[in-house]
Every structure is written in C-alpha cells, then in structure tokens.
Amino acid sequence: MRTMMLGIVIALLLGLAGCGTTTKDRALSGAGIGAAAGAGAAAVTGNSMTKGAVLGAGAGAAAGAMTDEEDINLGD
C-alpha cells in the first residue's frame, strides 16, 4: 500500500517534469524535481527517502527528456 501511494504521489508531482529548452536541461531539472518529490513522498508514506529520491530522479529525468518545451516549460 505504501509503495502504491509513493508511486501515485511521484506520478502526480512529475506533471511538472522539467524546464529549459534543450533535452539535457529538461532531463536534469526533471531529475531534481523528481528526486525532491520522491523523497518527500517517501517521508510521508514511511518508506526509505533514499529509495524514493532515486526512483523519483529516474522517473523525473525520463519525463523531462520525453517532453518538449511546448508541453510544459517552467522557464529557462
């Protein structure tokens, strides 16, 4: 149950996947946003913050790299 909640929270927060105009910028910012979201979600659900940060960073980097600036852009 906790793992499922962690996944749902990370998925919701990854709606803000990345910012920047290049794929590299978007992947890096997505990783940072995902790591923070994963660690926060893990802390709330009682899971390992390290594991949450690692999972969130990976998912965030992928989400950031797969979007382009027309989809979502939080700025340069």
Helices and strands as residue ranges (DSSP letters): H 2-13, G 14-16, H 23-45, H 49-66
